[in-house]
Amino acid sequence: MNFASVTFLFYFLPIFIGLYFCFPGRRTKNLFLLIASLFFYAWGEGYYLAILIASVAVNHIIAQKISQGAGRKTWLTVGIMANLLLLICLKYGGFITQQLGVLGIPELVTHLPMGISFFTFQAMSLLVDVYRGQKPMKSIVNTGVYITMFPQLMAGPIVRFNEIKDQILARTESVDRFADGVRIFILGLAQKVLIADVLSGPVVIAFGGDPETLSTSAAWIGIICFSFQIYYDFAGYSNMAIGLGRMLGFELPQNFNYPYCARSFQEFWRRWHMTLSRWFRDYLYIPLGGSRAGSRKTFRNLLIVFILCGFWHGAAWTFLLWGLWHGAFLIFERLLPQKFSTVLHGPILGTIYTFFGVVFGWVLFRAESFGHATAYWKAMIGLNVESSVNLAQLGFLPLVQYTLIGAFLLSWQGWEIRIARLPTERISLQMLKWALLGLLLLLSMLYIAGNTHQPFIYFRF
């Protein structure tokens, strides 16, 4: 079920909110939240709901075993392997057997359950945090709420067990918190619908055809549009999830912080998909040794993390290469002498260098194959001899042009949507703020009603 859909906005969400606040006590609210989350998942995934339920049951049992002390390391290993095996079979089984086709092994055809990368990482966070001393949930209902909570089930943010355990057991709902959640949800919906979806048109045309037919300008507009599309699509979903969580009394972690303002790739990953970055840092990079054991092992650890980060996004060589692309830039920045590093990471040059480095990397992320990506890069640097697709044929219409300008301005730190920070003392300003939010909601609804369904990009991860 898509947050930016008529079904969710007009049926599921109002009914859920109305019933949720009718239930007394934390236990009944959590039970209803679990049932609603399972229904939400089943709406799109059908009988694959059984996989999610099995994940909750298995990880709940293993967490109890780890907390009991005896054989806790063995149980942790069993739990991590069980989660990884589930992920490998369902997400990477087809890719692995395809690569082994030369040995006569038939390709395995599997269905990729939505959100499996996200709820599997949360389940592993549960096991590791319990191993590190956190007490597990006594009730499987509460464990189920942690793993399946529908606001962030499909595409995050990735919430770690130690961050939200206390909120599941005891949280406070209030009118102010609910209103703030509504505000954040509307802003996220507008990011998704009024920016990301509008920019998707040129992207589909640019990457859907033969890149050798693209003019240089068309290739650049295609990838620039995708750079902002994926940002506002994912940041919009994250904000909707955070807003929904806040309506229910939860404080979900921030997932984006103006990543295109970053002056280095290292800073970019402190601003982009922040919950995934922290997950890899705390559960993989630091246990591998982090940067404590000399440069060679630091570079090794960075490459391991970003190869796995690339594969986490998808079962294709292009995602692995995208991870290597970012890992290589991180190593490059660590190798720079201090005086060159200071110049390169300055306020203007650093932002330009990082932005265009990230944009070139997005080609690998969006392309269907490495050959597709290299052909697209050729178009970007003007090596196409005959190019028949220009900006007009790309669908770069005035609406898209103005949206792209707005997307650029709003991605710049300090140009955030000011209605979120209007003073609350004056009633007139409060009315203006909610009037603007109402206008954004109305425009989003009109766009949803008049356009075809646009799933979130990260739903396929």
Phi, psi and omega in degrees: 000130184267131177304323183269053180223156179299318182302314182287312188289325187257343184239294187299307187296311180299318180295316180299311181299316181300317181285322184303315184278358174276336183280133178272148172080154183290322183298313182291324177297316180295320178297316179294321178298320178296313180298316180296322180293320178293321176296316178304315181290318181295332181303321181259336188248353176059229186289353173290353171305329180301327179293317179296316179297318178297321178298317179298312184296311183296314182290328176296314181295315182294323177299320177296318180297318180298319184291340182284346172098309183291123178065027186298323180292322177296316180294323176298315179299316179299316181294315179297316180295322179296317179293318179294321179297318177300314181294317182295315183295314187274329183260327187243358182301315180296318180296315182296313181292331176296319179290333180270008181301332180295341179268005179087009179277124181292148181290134179274125179259117182232159174264135179266104179298136181299138174077006186298325179295326183281310184287336176290319178294324177293322178297319178292326175298319177304310184294317181293318181294323175294319177299326181276001173125350177290144175279133179287167175291136175287325183266132177294337176298315180292322174298319178297321177298317180300315186279328191249359187311119194298330180304322183240017184292317189279321186212033173081192003302152176284111184261124180277149186302316183290346179275334192234353183308310183295328180289327177294321182281327182204116178219162184240121173267145178210163179297317181296317180293321178297315180297320178295323176296320177299316179300312181295321179298316181296318178297318178295319178299317179295321176301315182292309191277315187272346178242297186299313183292325178294322182283350186289334184303302178300330180295314180300317181290316183296318184263351182273344181249196179281117182297341178290347178267357183278137169286164180300315180296320179295320179296317181293316179297321179301313184280330175294317177300319179294322180301318179277330177299310184292327178294307183287333175294310184283317177295324177297315177299315181300318179293323176297319178296316179296319179296315178298317179300317181294325175302327183267002178099002180268149172247095179277149185289149175297143184244341180220145179215072179049063185296332182281002171268357184298145179259000178202164176293327178297317178291325178304315182283352169273351183244336184258132178042057190300326182289326176290318179301314181292325179298310179295323180297311188277333184255352180226303186298309181293315176300331176288347182123347178055229179249025186268348189243035177094166187295316185299315180288329175297314179296320177300314181297320178298316181294319178300312183299316186278336169296314179291326176297318177297312180293331176301326183284335180179155182269076179202152181296331180297324179289322176299316180293325176297318177297318177297323178304310181289320177299320180296319178294323178296320177293317178304316182293329178285335181277343183295136171300153187304317184292324177288324180296319180298319180290313184297326184262024176293170187297330181260303182298320181297318180293318180295312181301314182291315183300310183286332173296319178292319180299314177300323178293328179297337177300316178297322182293323186266334185291153181282337182203170178294323176298319176299317181295315181295322177295323179292318176300320178300318178296322181295325182264011170082028182265000177284123181287313180240118180235121184256345182261110178256187184296323180296316179289340178283349182081028181276071185277168181306320179301317179293320180298312180293324178295320180295320177297314178298320179298319179296313183296318182286343178276354183269128184299130184102344177258021181301162182295111190291342180296341179285345186235019177295145179301148183258359185287325186262131181297323181297321179288324175298317179296320179295318180300312182287333175294318178293320176296320177297322178295316177299318179295317180297314179297321178296316179298317180296321179293318179298318182291330186258003184228162180288159183297131178240098180293155177294139182301318185281357175298332183276003179256000000 
